[in-house]
Amino acid sequence: MKATINAADLRGFLKSAKPFVSNKVIPILETVQFKAAGNRVTVTVTDLENFFQVHMPAAVDDPGEVCLPFSDLAGFIQTCKDHVLNIEADQSGKANISGFKLQGQGIEYGDNGERINQFPELPELTDTQTLDFSPLLFHELNVASNFLSKDDVRPVMTGANIAKRNGLLTIAATDAHRLYKAEICPYDNDFNIIINGLAVRQVPKVFDTTANVTVQFNESNAVFEQRGIRLISRLIDGRYPDINAVIPQDNPVQVTFDKKQLAAAINQVKIAANKKANQVVFTVADGRCKLYACDIDMGTEMETTIPCRGEGEIEIAFNYKLLLDMLAQQLSPEITLELSNANRAGVIKEYHRTYLLMPVMIVKPEEAEAEAEMEEEYEEEEAE
């Protein structure tokens, strides 16, 4: 193999590719594959679940392929001042990149002539559907990435769901404590796919977010493609929860807050909150909302009151970390929190987006003190 490519193109690719190169068990997955043919070099990395690839214009003098160590190559390219890189490699994997010599993995053949120890082949997609997304996709996936579950017990929740629901193209994500749903536009064809979490987080980072992106998919894989850059991602197999069924529809208490004022109040009282429970209690009545937090163990408590608009009265508690994360996603200066009772989820609707947050059990100081006393008495009895 012998080819010349633009150094800046390779530098940008390696920077974006790093999250897809993390396997320490299979050595070939710690490499970058270069394939030179025609007037381009195709560069690919993979973690088996995702294949990240770019086609780079190149002057190819000798077609071929080689797999080079990602870490060594990334370290070299950061110090390289050349505008172009001359890549030469033989069948054994010995490579010379503008004077930098390193040992990669070449092509090996078994006794029967079959190629062995090779870089994984990209999956071939058949019977596909195609979606052409506007740049809105990047924002929706970026928001959805904050709602993904980190618990592998329910794999489907570690990814984002893209599907047709009620005649609308919908993106959803949930970790069972909170939920995000974005209804994009009317859509005719039925489909329901779950994009794995790494792809959800990286798509807004590796593509140009000001241009459209094409998504082609079947039952097993999805391909995001834009201007020579491709991300082939294995879909999560499973049935996604019925998100419309878990969103409360009858919410008689609807309270509107100034978003900045609400966030400031939460940040103020959270100082006194228990660092494990992260609980803040909201008491809404007569156009005012009292926010209260305490930590019995540390002997701290704090409350503040802010104005609000709306109907109904309620006392409900939320995990302040999750609520602040949710407020950070809001685009409007005001938010309306829809509630029914202390045991049902709170809902925020904004434009075509719906956010849901499950409440936490209210722990009052007197109850916490009584529980602590009972535990202390029990420990004393056990000691005797």
C-alpha positions in Angstrom: 0.0 0.0 0.0 1.2 3.5 -0.9 -0.9 6.6 -0.7 -0.8 10.3 0.2 -3.6 11.9 2.3 -4.4 15.2 4.0 -3.0 15.3 7.6 -5.8 17.5 8.9 -8.4 15.1 7.6 -6.8 12.2 9.5 -6.3 14.3 12.6 -10.0 15.2 12.7 -11.1 11.6 12.1 -8.9 10.2 14.9 -10.2 12.7 17.4 -13.8 11.8 16.6 -12.9 8.0 16.5 -11.5 7.7 20.0 -14.7 6.7 21.8 -15.1 3.8 19.3 -11.6 2.3 20.2 -11.7 1.0 23.7 -11.4 -2.8 23.4 -8.5 -4.2 25.4 -9.3 -7.9 24.8 -9.2 -8.2 21.0 -6.0 -6.6 19.7 -7.3 -5.9 16.2 -10.0 -3.7 17.7 -7.3 -1.3 19.0 -6.2 -0.5 15.4 -7.2 1.8 12.6 -7.8 0.1 9.3 -6.6 1.9 6.1 -7.8 0.7 2.7 -6.4 2.5 -0.4 -8.1 2.1 -3.7 -8.9 4.3 -6.7 -8.5 7.9 -5.6 -9.4 7.6 -1.9 -8.3 6.0 1.4 -11.1 4.6 3.6 -10.3 4.7 7.3 -12.3 2.7 9.8 -12.4 1.9 13.5 -14.8 -0.4 15.4 -15.8 -1.8 18.8 -17.9 -4.5 17.1 -21.1 -2.7 18.0 -20.3 0.4 15.9 -18.2 1.0 12.8 -17.0 4.6 12.3 -15.6 5.3 8.9 -14.5 8.1 6.6 -13.6 8.3 2.9 -10.6 10.6 2.4 -9.5 11.9 -1.0 -6.0 10.5 -1.7 -3.3 10.0 -4.3 -3.0 6.2 -4.4 0.2 4.8 -6.0 -0.3 1.3 -4.8 -3.7 -0.1 -3.6 -3.7 -2.1 -0.4 -4.7 -2.2 3.3 -3.1 -2.2 6.7 -4.2 -1.9 10.4 -2.2 0.5 12.5 -2.2 0.9 16.3 -4.7 3.7 17.2 -2.8 5.1 20.2 0.6 5.3 18.4 -1.0 6.9 15.4 -3.1 9.4 17.4 0.0 10.4 19.3 2.0 10.9 16.2 -0.6 12.9 14.3 -0.9 15.4 17.2 2.8 16.3 16.8 3.0 16.1 13.1 3.3 19.5 11.3 3.1 18.2 7.8 0.1 19.2 5.6 0.1 15.8 3.8 1.1 12.3 5.0 2.8 9.7 2.8 1.7 6.2 4.0 3.6 3.1 2.9 2.9 -0.4 4.2 3.8 -3.9 3.2 1.9 -7.2 3.6 3.4 -7.8 7.0 2.0 -4.5 8.4 5.3 -2.6 8.6 4.4 1.0 7.9 6.2 4.3 7.3 4.1 7.4 7.7 6.1 10.4 6.7 9.1 9.1 8.5 7.3 7.6 11.5 7.9 3.8 11.4 5.6 1.4 13.3 4.5 -2.2 13.2 0.9 -2.7 12.3 -1.2 -5.8 11.5 -0.9 -6.9 7.9 -2.8 -9.5 5.9 -2.2 -13.0 7.0 -3.3 -16.2 5.2 -4.0 -19.7 6.5 -3.0 -22.9 4.9 -6.1 -23.0 2.8 -5.4 -19.5 1.5 -8.2 -17.9 3.6 -7.4 -14.5 5.2 -7.1 -14.7 9.0 -6.7 -12.3 11.9 -8.5 -9.6 9.9 -10.2 -6.4 10.8 -14.0 -7.1 11.2 -16.0 -6.7 8.1 -18.7 -4.1 8.0 -22.3 -5.5 8.1 -24.2 -5.4 4.9 -27.6 -3.9 5.1 -30.5 -5.3 3.1 -34.3 -4.6 3.2 -33.7 -1.1 4.5 -35.7 2.0 5.1 -34.2 5.5 4.7 -34.8 8.7 6.7 -33.4 12.1 5.8 -33.1 14.1 8.9 -32.6 17.9 9.2 -30.1 19.2 11.7 -32.9 18.9 14.3 -31.9 15.3 14.7 -28.6 16.3 16.3 -30.3 18.4 18.9 -32.8 15.7 19.8 -30.2 13.0 20.1 -28.0 15.3 22.2 -30.9 15.9 24.6 -31.9 12.2 24.6 -28.4 11.2 25.6 -29.0 12.8 29.0 -31.9 10.5 29.7 -30.3 7.1 28.8 -30.1 4.5 31.5 -26.7 3.2 32.7 -28.1 0.0 34.0 -27.4 -3.0 31.7 -30.2 -5.0 33.4 -32.6 -3.5 30.9 -30.5 -3.0 27.8 -33.3 -1.3 25.8 -33.2 1.6 28.2 -29.5 2.2 27.5 -30.4 3.4 24.0 -32.7 5.9 22.3 -35.9 4.8 20.6 -36.8 6.2 17.2 -40.2 5.1 15.9 -43.5 6.1 14.4 -46.0 6.8 17.1 -49.5 8.2 16.5 -48.5 9.1 13.0 -45.5 11.1 14.1 -41.8 10.4 13.9 -40.7 10.3 17.5 -37.5 10.1 19.5 -37.6 8.9 23.1 -35.2 8.0 25.9 -35.8 7.0 29.5 -33.9 5.6 32.5 -37.1 4.8 34.4 -36.7 7.9 36.7 -37.2 10.4 33.9 -38.3 10.4 30.3 -37.8 12.5 27.2 -40.0 12.4 24.1 -39.7 14.6 20.9 -42.3 14.4 18.2 -40.5 15.5 15.1 -42.9 15.5 12.1 -45.7 13.4 10.5 -44.5 10.1 9.1 -46.2 7.3 7.1 -44.1 4.1 7.4 -44.2 2.0 10.5 -40.9 1.3 12.2 -39.4 1.0 15.7 -35.7 0.9 16.3 -33.4 1.4 19.3 -30.1 3.2 18.7 -27.3 2.1 21.1 -26.1 4.6 23.7 -22.6 5.2 22.2 -24.1 6.1 18.9 -26.7 8.4 20.4 -24.0 10.3 22.3 -21.5 10.5 19.4 -23.7 11.3 16.4 -24.0 15.0 17.4 -20.3 15.1 17.8 -18.9 13.4 14.7 -21.2 14.9 12.0 -21.7 18.5 10.8 -24.7 19.6 12.8 -25.6 22.3 10.4 -26.3 19.9 7.5 -28.8 17.1 6.9 -27.9 13.5 7.7 -29.2 10.3 6.0 -30.2 7.3 8.3 -30.6 4.0 6.6 -31.7 1.0 8.8 -33.1 -2.5 8.9 -33.9 -4.8 11.8 -30.3 -5.1 12.9 -28.2 -2.0 12.0 -28.5 1.7 11.3 -26.2 3.7 9.1 -25.8 7.5 9.7 -24.1 9.0 6.6 -23.1 12.5 5.7 -20.4 13.8 3.3 -18.2 10.7 3.2 -18.5 10.0 7.0 -20.4 6.9 8.0 -21.4 5.5 11.4 -22.8 2.0 11.2 -24.4 1.1 14.5 -25.8 -2.2 15.7 -29.4 -1.7 17.0 -30.4 -2.9 20.4 -32.7 -5.9 20.2 -35.8 -5.7 22.4 -39.1 -4.1 23.0 -39.0 -0.5 24.1 -41.5 0.6 26.9 -44.8 2.2 25.8 -43.8 5.7 26.6 -47.2 7.2 25.9 -48.7 4.9 28.5 -46.5 6.2 31.3 -47.0 9.9 30.7 -49.9 11.1 32.9 -52.6 12.8 30.9 -54.9 14.1 33.7 -52.9 16.7 35.6 -55.2 19.1 37.4 -52.3 21.0 39.1 -50.4 23.2 36.5 -47.8 25.5 37.9 -45.8 28.0 35.8 -42.3 29.2 36.9 -39.7 31.5 35.7 -37.0 29.0 34.7 -34.0 30.9 36.0 -35.7 31.8 39.2 -36.7 28.2 39.8 -33.2 26.9 39.1 -31.7 29.5 41.4 -34.1 28.5 44.2 -33.2 24.8 43.8 -29.5 25.6 43.8 -29.9 27.6 47.0 -31.8 25.0 49.1 -29.9 22.0 47.8 -27.0 23.0 50.0 -28.9 21.7 53.0 -30.1 18.5 51.2 -29.0 15.0 52.1 -26.3 14.1 49.5 -27.7 10.6 49.1 -31.4 11.4 48.7 -30.9 14.7 46.8 -34.4 15.6 47.8 -36.2 18.9 47.5 -39.8 19.3 48.6 -42.1 21.6 46.7 -45.3 23.0 48.4 -47.5 24.9 46.0 -50.4 27.0 47.2 -51.9 30.5 46.6 -49.5 31.6 43.8 -46.4 30.7 45.9 -44.1 27.7 45.9 -42.0 26.8 49.0 -38.9 24.8 48.3 -37.5 22.9 51.3 -34.5 20.6 51.8 -32.9 19.1 54.9 -30.3 16.6 56.1 -31.2 15.2 59.6 -27.8 13.5 59.9 -25.9 16.8 59.4 -28.5 18.9 61.2 -29.1 21.2 58.2 -32.3 22.5 56.6 -33.3 25.4 54.4 -36.3 26.8 52.6 -37.1 29.5 50.3 -40.3 30.7 48.5 -40.7 31.9 44.9 -43.8 33.2 43.0 -45.6 31.0 40.5 -48.8 31.0 38.5 -51.4 28.3 38.0 -54.1 26.3 39.5 -54.2 23.7 42.4 -52.3 22.9 45.5 -49.8 20.1 46.0 -46.8 18.9 48.1 -44.3 16.8 46.1 -40.6 16.0 46.2 -38.1 15.5 43.4 -34.5 14.6 43.0 -33.0 18.0 42.5 -30.1 16.8 40.4 -32.4 15.2 37.9 -34.7 18.2 37.9 -31.9 20.7 37.3 -30.6 18.5 34.4 -34.1 18.7 32.9 -34.4 22.4 33.3 -31.0 22.8 31.5 -32.6 21.3 28.4 -35.5 23.7 28.3 -35.4 26.5 25.6 -38.2 28.7 27.0 -37.7 31.3 29.7 -40.8 29.8 31.5 -41.7 26.2 32.3 -45.1 24.8 33.3 -45.0 21.8 35.6 -48.0 19.6 35.3 -48.8 17.5 38.4 -51.6 15.3 39.8 -50.4 14.0 43.2 -47.3 13.3 45.2 -47.0 9.7 43.8 -47.3 10.5 40.1 -44.7 11.9 37.7 -44.4 15.5 36.9 -44.7 16.5 33.3 -43.2 19.5 31.4 -44.2 20.1 27.8 -42.3 22.5 25.5 -43.0 22.9 21.8 -42.8 19.3 20.4 -41.0 18.0 23.4 -42.3 16.3 26.6 -40.3 15.7 29.7 -41.3 13.5 32.6 -39.8 13.2 36.1 -40.8 10.6 38.7 -41.2 12.0 42.3 -39.4 10.7 45.4 -40.9 9.9 48.7 -41.2 12.8 51.0 -39.1 12.4 54.1 -40.2 14.9 56.8 -37.8 15.8 59.6 -40.0 14.4 62.4 -40.3 11.1 60.5 -36.6 10.9 59.9 -35.8 11.6 63.5 -38.2 9.0 64.7 -36.7 6.4 62.3 -33.2 7.3 63.5 -34.2 6.9 67.1 -35.7 3.5 66.3 -32.5 2.4 64.6 -30.5 3.6 67.5 -32.6 1.6 70.0 -32.4 -1.5 67.8 -28.6 -1.3 67.7 -28.5 -0.9 71.5 -30.7 -4.0 71.9 -28.5 -6.0 69.6 -25.4 -4.9 71.5 -26.9 -6.1 74.8 
